[in-house]
Amino acid sequence: MAINCTPGLDPAVALFRSLGDPTRLAILRRIATGEARVVDLTGELGLAQSTVSKHLACLRGCGLIDYRVEGRQSFYALTRPELLDLLRSAEQVLAATGEAVALCPAYGSPADSPAELRA
């Protein structure tokens, strides 16, 4: 019989997975500075409109962002100001741990680790 060792953690896992994608995280960081349209995000992040739209739909589905319509334009914004606190806390953890997360064999990026550690 399998034991579920994560009862009640599924929403938190989904939240952190939504934040774990580099494109979605970049979009959130940009939107955290103020409202943005798809055209703003495509230009600033150098991504295709379809890519930005797909990630915006995911973030909307998670309830992290929403949009308002003005004329023919949609302006995206954060729905939860607490998300800014979460992102700031994550930056503090990263600063405190140095490169430990980047060097993590399970989740770090080999391109981020020093050459002597990759050898």
RODO-193157 format. One record per atom (N, C-alpha, C): atom name; residue in one letter; x, y, z. Coordinates in steps of 0.001 Angstrom, whole numbers, plus 524288, in hexadecimal, padded with zeros to 5 digits. Atoms other than C-alpha are relative to their C-alpha. Example, Ala and Ser with C-alpha at 12.3 -4.5 7.8 and 13.67 -1.06 7.14 Angstrom:
<site N, A, <8037A, 7FB5A, 80000>>,
<site CA, A, <8300C, 7EE6C, 81E78>>,
<site C, A, <80384, 804B0, 80000>>,
<site N, S, <7FCCC, 7FB5A, 7FFC4>>,
<site CA, S, <83566, 7FBDC, 81BE4>>,
<site C, S, <7FCFE, 80442, 802DA>>,
REM end
This chain:
<site N, M, <80348, 7FB71, 80000>>,
<site CA, M, <80000, 80000, 80000>>,
<site C, M, <8037F, 804DC, 80000>>,
<site N, A, <7FCF7, 7FB2F, 80063>>,
<site CA, A, <8057E, 80D2D, 7FBF5>>,
<site C, A, <7FE28, 803E4, 80414>>,
<site N, I, <80136, 7FC03, 7FC23>>,
<site CA, I, <8062C, 817D2, 80613>>,
<site C, I, <800D1, 80552, 7FD7B>>,
<site N, N, <7FF8F, 7FAB1, 8020D>>,
<site CA, N, <80383, 825C6, 801D1>>,
<site C, N, <802C6, 80355, 8040E>>,
<site N, C, <7FCEF, 7FCF3, 7FC39>>,
<site CA, C, <80E2C, 82D94, 80889>>,
<site C, C, <7FF54, 805E0, 7FF38>>,
<site N, T, <800CB, 7FA69, 800F6>>,
<site CA, T, <80929, 83A84, 80357>>,
<site C, T, <7FA48, 8019D, 8008A>>,
<site N, P, <80576, 7FE5B, 7FF9F>>,
<site CA, P, <7FB33, 83BD0, 8082F>>,
<site C, P, <7FFA0, 805E7, 800E5>>,
<site N, G, <800BC, 7FA62, 7FF6A>>,
<site CA, G, <7F6CB, 849D2, 806A0>>,
<site C, G, <80423, 80359, 7FD6F>>,
<site N, L, <7FBCA, 7FCF7, 80269>>,
<site CA, L, <8031F, 84DDF, 7FF5F>>,
<site C, L, <7FF3D, 800E7, 7FA26>>,
<site N, D, <800B9, 7FF91, 805A7>>,
<site CA, D, <7FDCA, 84CB2, 7F192>>,
<site C, D, <7FF73, 805A1, 7FE20>>,
<site N, P, <8003F, 7FA8D, 801DE>>,
<site CA, P, <7F9F0, 85B1B, 7F074>>,
<site C, P, <8054B, 802C0, 8003D>>,
<site N, A, <7FAD7, 7FD8A, 7FF99>>,
<site CA, A, <80768, 85F66, 7F533>>,
<site C, A, <803A6, 7FDF1, 7FBC6>>,
<site N, V, <7FCC6, 80244, 8042B>>,
<site CA, V, <80DFB, 85605, 7EBBF>>,
<site C, V, <7FE9A, 80283, 7FACC>>,
<site N, A, <801B1, 7FD8C, 804E5>>,
<site CA, A, <805D3, 85BA1, 7E09A>>,
<site C, A, <801EF, 805A6, 7FFAF>>,
<site N, L, <7FE1D, 7FA9B, 7FFEA>>,
<site CA, L, <8095B, 86984, 7E4B3>>,
<site C, L, <805C9, 80038, 7FEA2>>,
<site N, F, <7FA67, 7FFCA, 800F6>>,
<site CA, F, <817E7, 866BC, 7E4EE>>,
<site C, F, <80165, 7FDF6, 7FA8E>>,
<site N, R, <7FF1C, 801AF, 80569>>,
<site CA, R, <81728, 85F65, 7D803>>,
<site C, R, <7FEDA, 8047D, 7FC43>>,
<site N, S, <80139, 7FB95, 8036D>>,
<site CA, S, <810A0, 86B41, 7D1F1>>,
<site C, S, <80454, 80413, 80034>>,
<site N, L, <7FBB2, 7FC40, 7FF74>>,
<site CA, L, <81BC1, 873A4, 7D726>>,
<site C, L, <80527, 7FDCC, 7FE0A>>,
<site N, G, <7FB20, 80292, 80173>>,
<site CA, G, <82609, 869C2, 7D2F3>>,
<site C, G, <80170, 80071, 7FA45>>,
<site N, D, <7FECF, 7FF72, 80587>>,
<site CA, D, <82525, 86CA3, 7C47D>>,
<site C, D, <802AD, 80545, 7FF18>>,
<site N, P, <7FD21, 7FB11, 800B4>>,
<site CA, P, <82F1E, 876EC, 7C03E>>,
<site C, P, <7FCD1, 8043C, 7FD3C>>,
<site N, T, <80319, 7FC18, 802D0>>,
<site CA, T, <825C4, 87D97, 7B6D5>>,
<site C, T, <7FBC8, 80244, 80381>>,
<site N, R, <80414, 7FE09, 7FC85>>,
<site CA, R, <81AAC, 87E75, 7C0A9>>,
<site C, R, <8024B, 8035D, 80456>>,
<site N, L, <7FD7F, 7FCDC, 7FBEC>>,
<site CA, L, <823EA, 8836A, 7CB12>>,
<site C, L, <801A7, 80553, 7FDDC>>,
<site N, A, <7FE82, 7FB00, 8026E>>,
<site CA, A, <82915, 88DD7, 7C1C1>>,
<site C, A, <7FB30, 8036C, 7FF26>>,
<site N, I, <804D2, 7FD06, 800C1>>,
<site CA, I, <81B2D, 891E5, 7BE84>>,
<site C, I, <7FE24, 80235, 80532>>,
<site N, L, <801B2, 7FE25, 7FAD8>>,
<site CA, L, <817AF, 892C8, 7CCF1>>,
<site C, L, <8037A, 80461, 801FA>>,
<site N, R, <7FC69, 7FBE2, 7FE3A>>,
<site CA, R, <823CE, 89AAE, 7D007>>,
<site C, R, <7FEEB, 80513, 7FD2B>>,
<site N, R, <80134, 7FB44, 802F9>>,
<site CA, R, <8205B, 8A420, 7C520>>,
<site C, R, <7FAD1, 8025E, 801BD>>,
<site N, I, <80524, 7FE15, 7FE75>>,
<site CA, I, <8120F, 8A530, 7C8FA>>,
<site C, I, <80023, 8022B, 80596>>,
<site N, A, <7FF7E, 7FE03, 7FAAC>>,
<site CA, A, <8164D, 8A77B, 7D708>>,
<site C, A, <80183, 805C8, 80004>>,
<site N, T, <7FE81, 7FA78, 80053>>,
<site CA, T, <81B96, 8B4AD, 7D270>>,
<site C, T, <7FB8D, 80369, 7FE10>>,
<site N, G, <80480, 7FD1C, 801F9>>,
<site CA, G, <80E7B, 8B89B, 7CC9C>>,
<site C, G, <7FD42, 7FD01, 7FBB7>>,
<site N, E, <80314, 80298, 80406>>,
<site CA, E, <8040B, 8B4D2, 7C2FD>>,
<site C, E, <80308, 7FF8B, 7FAE3>>,
<site N, A, <7FD76, 800C4, 8050F>>,
<site CA, A, <80849, 8AF7D, 7B5D7>>,
<site C, A, <7FC2D, 7FD8B, 7FC34>>,
<site N, R, <802FE, 80268, 8043B>>,
<site CA, R, <80215, 8AC16, 7A8E4>>,
<site C, R, <80351, 7FB9D, 7FDA0>>,
<site N, V, <7FD1D, 80439, 8028E>>,
<site CA, V, <805CD, 8A01E, 7A0F3>>,
<site C, V, <80456, 80245, 7FC9D>>,
<site N, V, <7FC10, 7FD9D, 80367>>,
<site CA, V, <80CE7, 8A8EE, 79754>>,
<site C, V, <804A2, 8020A, 8032E>>,
<site N, D, <7FBBB, 7FE35, 7FC9A>>,
<site CA, D, <814C6, 8AECB, 7A28D>>,
<site C, D, <80376, 7FB62, 80185>>,
<site N, L, <7FD1D, 80493, 7FE36>>,
<site CA, L, <818A5, 8A160, 7A76C>>,
<site C, L, <80319, 7FD72, 7FB9E>>,
<site N, T, <7FD21, 8025E, 8045E>>,
<site CA, T, <81C51, 89C19, 79A0B>>,
<site C, T, <804D9, 80337, 7FEB0>>,
<site N, G, <7FB86, 7FCA2, 80138>>,
<site CA, G, <8250E, 8A7D1, 79787>>,
<site C, G, <8042B, 7FFE5, 8042E>>,
<site N, E, <7FC3C, 7FFBC, 7FBB6>>,
<site CA, E, <82B63, 8A851, 7A4E9>>,
<site C, E, <802B1, 7FACD, 80110>>,
<site N, L, <7FDCF, 80521, 7FED3>>,
<site CA, L, <82D70, 899AD, 7A65D>>,
<site C, L, <8021E, 7FD3E, 7FB29>>,
<site N, G, <7FE16, 80258, 804D7>>,
<site CA, G, <8307C, 896C7, 7980D>>,
<site C, G, <7FD7A, 7FAC1, 7FED3>>,
<site N, L, <802CE, 804EB, 800C6>>,
<site CA, L, <82624, 88C27, 79749>>,
<site C, L, <7FBB3, 800B0, 7FBFD>>,
<site N, A, <8044F, 7FFEC, 803C1>>,
<site CA, A, <81BEA, 88899, 78D34>>,
<site C, A, <7FADC, 80116, 802CE>>,
<site N, Q, <8051E, 7FEC8, 7FDC2>>,
<site CA, Q, <80E09, 88D4D, 78F74>>,
<site C, Q, <7FD40, 7FB1E, 801E5>>,
<site N, S, <8029A, 804DA, 7FE6D>>,
<site CA, S, <8090B, 87F57, 78FFB>>,
<site C, S, <8024D, 7FDD3, 8050F>>,
<site N, T, <7FD6D, 801D5, 7FB35>>,
<site CA, T, <81301, 87BDB, 79A7B>>,
<site C, T, <7FE38, 80334, 804AE>>,
<site N, V, <801B7, 7FC90, 7FBC3>>,
<site CA, V, <80F89, 88799, 7A2D5>>,
<site C, V, <7FA52, 7FEE8, 8015F>>,
<site N, S, <8058C, 800F7, 7FF08>>,
<site CA, S, <800FF, 88514, 7A13E>>,
<site C, S, <7FF1C, 7FAD8, 802D4>>,
<site N, K, <8007E, 8051B, 7FD75>>,
<site CA, K, <80284, 876D0, 7A524>>,
<site C, K, <8016D, 80066, 805C5>>,
<site N, H, <7FE52, 7FF85, 7FA91>>,
<site CA, H, <809CD, 87A64, 7B18B>>,
<site C, H, <7FC65, 8039E, 8031F>>,
<site N, L, <803CF, 7FCA8, 7FD5A>>,
<site CA, L, <80059, 88567, 7B4D7>>,
<site C, L, <7FB19, 7FCE1, 8015C>>,
<site N, A, <80498, 80342, 7FEF4>>,
<site CA, A, <7F527, 87BAA, 7B3BB>>,
<site C, A, <800FB, 7FC64, 804A3>>,
<site N, C, <7FE9F, 8035C, 7FB91>>,
<site CA, C, <7FC2E, 87297, 7BD29>>,
<site C, C, <7FFD6, 8031A, 80512>>,
<site N, L, <7FFDC, 7FCC4, 7FB44>>,
<site CA, L, <7FE90, 87D76, 7C6F6>>,
<site C, L, <7FA89, 801D8, 8018E>>,
<site N, R, <80570, 7FE9E, 7FED9>>,
<site CA, R, <7F065, 881C7, 7C5CD>>,
<site C, R, <7FD27, 7FB58, 80251>>,
<site N, G, <80271, 804C1, 7FDFE>>,
<site CA, G, <7EC0B, 873C0, 7C7EE>>,
<site C, G, <8017E, 7FEDF, 8059F>>,
<site N, C, <7FE24, 800AD, 7FA95>>,
<site CA, C, <7F411, 87386, 7D465>>,
<site C, C, <7FDF4, 8044A, 8039B>>,
<site N, G, <80204, 7FBB0, 7FCDD>>,
<site CA, G, <7ED7F, 88019, 7D8E4>>,
<site C, G, <8041D, 803ED, 801AA>>,
<site N, L, <7FBBD, 7FC79, 7FE86>>,
<site CA, L, <7FA68, 8876E, 7D97C>>,
<site C, L, <7FFB8, 8053F, 7FD41>>,
<site N, I, <800A6, 7FB20, 802F0>>,
<site CA, I, <7F72B, 89195, 7CF2A>>,
<site C, I, <7FA75, 8003B, 7FDDA>>,
<site N, D, <804E2, 7FF48, 802D8>>,
<site CA, D, <7EB3C, 89724, 7C88B>>,
<site C, D, <800C5, 804A9, 7FC6A>>,
<site N, Y, <7FF71, 7FBA0, 80393>>,
<site CA, Y, <7E8A6, 8A17A, 7BE6C>>,
<site C, Y, <7FB21, 80366, 8001A>>,
<site N, R, <8045B, 7FC71, 800C3>>,
<site CA, R, <7E033, 8AD32, 7BBF2>>,
<site C, R, <80041, 801CB, 7FA54>>,
<site N, V, <80054, 7FE64, 80579>>,
<site CA, V, <7DB97, 8B17C, 7AE9F>>,
<site C, V, <7FF2F, 805DE, 7FFC6>>,
<site N, E, <8008E, 7FA6E, 80112>>,
<site CA, E, <7DD36, 8BF61, 7A9E8>>,
<site C, E, <80017, 8009C, 7FA1A>>,
<site N, G, <80067, 7FFD0, 805B5>>,
<site CA, G, <7D85A, 8C12E, 79C1A>>,
<site C, G, <80100, 7FA99, 7FDCC>>,
<site N, R, <7FE9A, 80508, 80256>>,
<site CA, R, <7DE99, 8B666, 79425>>,
<site C, R, <804C5, 7FD91, 8029E>>,
<site N, Q, <7FB4A, 801DF, 7FD62>>,
<site CA, Q, <7E9D0, 8B453, 79DB2>>,
<site C, Q, <7FEAC, 7FD60, 80530>>,
<site N, S, <80077, 80298, 7FAEE>>,
<site CA, S, <7EB1D, 8AB34, 7A955>>,
<site C, S, <804EA, 80127, 80319>>,
<site N, F, <7FBAD, 7FEC1, 7FC85>>,
<site CA, F, <7F39F, 8AF52, 7B4C1>>,
<site C, F, <8002B, 7FBF3, 8045D>>,
<site N, Y, <7FF5C, 80421, 7FC1E>>,
<site CA, Y, <7F8CA, 8A463, 7BD5E>>,
<site C, Y, <80287, 8022B, 804EF>>,
<site N, A, <7FDF2, 7FE50, 7FAEE>>,
<site CA, A, <7FB8E, 8A643, 7CBD3>>,
<site C, A, <7FFAF, 7FB77, 803DA>>,
<site N, L, <80036, 803DF, 7FBCE>>,
<site CA, L, <7FE1E, 89E46, 7D7FE>>,
<site C, L, <7FABF, 80059, 802CD>>,
<site N, T, <804E2, 80009, 7FCFF>>,
<site CA, T, <7F1F2, 89A27, 7DF5B>>,
<site C, T, <8010E, 7FFE3, 805D7>>,
<site N, R, <7FEB1, 800A2, 7FA81>>,
<site CA, R, <7F8D5, 8977E, 7EC2A>>,
<site C, R, <8050B, 802EA, 80149>>,
<site N, P, <7FB2F, 7FD3B, 7FE8F>>,
<site CA, P, <8025B, 8A16C, 7F1E4>>,
<site C, P, <803A9, 7FC9E, 8034C>>,
<site N, E, <7FCB4, 80388, 7FCE5>>,
<site CA, E, <80736, 89682, 7FAC4>>,
<site C, E, <8040B, 7FD38, 7FCA7>>,
<site N, L, <7FC44, 8027D, 80380>>,
<site CA, L, <80DE9, 890D3, 7EEE2>>,
<site C, L, <80525, 80301, 7FFE2>>,
<site N, L, <7FB3A, 7FCDC, 7FFC0>>,
<site CA, L, <8178B, 89C22, 7EF85>>,
<site C, L, <8033B, 7FE8E, 804CD>>,
<site N, D, <7FD3D, 801A1, 7FB42>>,
<site CA, D, <81ADF, 89828, 7FD73>>,
<site C, D, <8029B, 7FAB4, 7FF33>>,
<site N, L, <7FDD3, 80529, 8010E>>,
<site CA, L, <81CE8, 88A1F, 7F900>>,
<site C, L, <804D3, 80068, 7FC8A>>,
<site N, L, <7FB83, 7FF5F, 80381>>,
<site CA, L, <825EC, 88E54, 7EDF4>>,
<site C, L, <80498, 80295, 802D0>>,
<site N, R, <7FBCB, 7FD83, 7FCEB>>,
<site CA, R, <82D9B, 8974B, 7F727>>,
<site C, R, <8027C, 7FC17, 803C5>>,
<site N, S, <7FDF1, 803FA, 7FC6D>>,
<site CA, S, <82EE2, 88C3D, 800F4>>,
<site C, S, <8036C, 7FC1D, 7FD18>>,
<site N, A, <7FCDF, 8039D, 8031E>>,
<site CA, A, <833CB, 8833C, 7F63C>>,
<site C, A, <80549, 8026D, 7FEAC>>,
<site N, E, <7FB0F, 7FD58, 80128>>,
<site CA, E, <83E06, 88D57, 7F268>>,
<site C, E, <80387, 80022, 804CC>>,
<site N, Q, <7FCE9, 7FFFB, 7FB2A>>,
<site CA, Q, <8425F, 88E2A, 800A2>>,
<site C, Q, <80249, 7FA9F, 80113>>,
<site N, V, <7FE04, 80552, 7FF3E>>,
<site CA, V, <84394, 87F60, 80187>>,
<site C, V, <8046C, 7FEF6, 7FC32>>,
<site N, L, <7FBE0, 800C8, 803DF>>,
<site CA, L, <84B7A, 87F23, 7F4F7>>,
<site C, L, <804EE, 80301, 8017D>>,
<site N, A, <7FB75, 7FCF0, 7FE58>>,
<site CA, A, <8544D, 889F6, 7F9FE>>,
<site C, A, <802B6, 7FD6E, 804A4>>,
<site N, A, <7FDC5, 80267, 7FB4D>>,
<site CA, A, <85634, 882DA, 806E0>>,
<site C, A, <802BA, 7FAD6, 7FEDC>>,
<site N, T, <7FDAF, 80518, 80130>>,
<site CA, T, <8595A, 875BD, 800A2>>,
<site C, T, <80438, 8004B, 7FBE0>>,
<site N, G, <7FC02, 7FF79, 8040B>>,
<site CA, G, <8627E, 87B32, 7F670>>,
<site C, G, <7FE71, 7FCE8, 7FB3B>>,
<site N, E, <80115, 8030B, 804B2>>,
<site CA, E, <86357, 871BA, 7EB24>>,
<site C, E, <7FE3C, 7FA7D, 8013B>>,
<site N, A, <80175, 80554, 7FE8E>>,
<site CA, A, <85EA5, 865D3, 7F298>>,
<site C, A, <7FB83, 7FDEA, 7FCB7>>,
<site N, V, <80475, 801D1, 8031B>>,
<site CA, V, <851C8, 86518, 7EB2B>>,
<site C, V, <801A6, 7FF22, 7FA5A>>,
<site N, A, <7FE38, 80090, 80565>>,
<site CA, A, <85858, 8672D, 7DDFA>>,
<site C, A, <8035C, 7FB23, 7FF52>>,
<site N, L, <7FC9A, 80495, 80042>>,
<site CA, L, <861BA, 85C19, 7E127>>,
<site C, L, <7FD2D, 7FAF5, 80176>>,
<site N, C, <80306, 80494, 7FE71>>,
<site CA, C, <8570E, 852D2, 7E5C3>>,
<site C, C, <7FFE2, 7FC13, 7FB7F>>,
<site N, P, <7FFE2, 803C8, 80449>>,
<site CA, P, <858A6, 8462C, 7DDE7>>,
<site C, P, <7FA96, 7FEBC, 7FDCC>>,
<site N, A, <80541, 8014A, 801E4>>,
<site CA, A, <849EB, 84433, 7DCE4>>,
<site C, A, <7FD74, 8048D, 7FD21>>,
<site N, Y, <802DD, 7FB97, 80226>>,
<site CA, Y, <84544, 851FB, 7D9B1>>,
<site C, Y, <8035B, 80467, 7FDE4>>,
<site N, G, <7FC93, 7FBDF, 801EA>>,
<site CA, G, <8510F, 85A64, 7D6A8>>,
<site C, G, <80106, 7FF64, 7FA2F>>,
<site N, S, <7FEBC, 80000, 8058B>>,
<site CA, S, <85568, 85DE0, 7C91E>>,
<site C, S, <805D7, 7FF0F, 7FF58>>,
<site N, P, <7FA64, 800F4, 800C9>>,
<site CA, P, <86262, 857ED, 7C4C9>>,
<site C, P, <802CB, 804AB, 7FD9C>>,
<site N, A, <7FD88, 7FB6B, 80262>>,
<site CA, A, <864E6, 86442, 7BCE7>>,
<site C, A, <80152, 8042A, 8040A>>,
<site N, D, <7FF16, 7FC22, 7FBEE>>,
<site CA, D, <86472, 86C22, 7C98A>>,
<site C, D, <8046A, 7FE68, 803B4>>,
<site N, S, <7FC21, 801B6, 7FC2D>>,
<site CA, S, <86E42, 863E2, 7D0FE>>,
<site C, S, <8057B, 800D1, 7FDEF>>,
<site N, P, <7FA9F, 7FF2A, 8018B>>,
<site CA, P, <87CCF, 86678, 7D0E9>>,
<site C, P, <8021F, 7FB4B, 7FD05>>,
<site N, A, <7FDE5, 80426, 80357>>,
<site CA, A, <88481, 85E8A, 7C6E7>>,
<site C, A, <8028C, 7FBAB, 8032F>>,
<site N, E, <7FD46, 8040B, 7FD00>>,
<site CA, E, <88C80, 8578E, 7D14D>>,
<site C, E, <7FC2B, 7FC4E, 802AA>>,
<site N, L, <803E1, 8036B, 7FD8C>>,
<site CA, L, <88016, 8522A, 7D774>>,
<site C, L, <7FD36, 7FCA5, 7FC01>>,
<site N, R, <80294, 8030B, 8041B>>,
<site CA, R, <87AB8, 84D5F, 7CA65>>,
<site C, R, <80392, 7FBA6, 7FE12>>,
<site N, A, <7FC4A, 803D2, 8022A>>,
<site CA, A, <88708, 845A5, 7C71E>>,
<site C, A, <7FFAD, 7FAC6, 802B8>>,
REM end
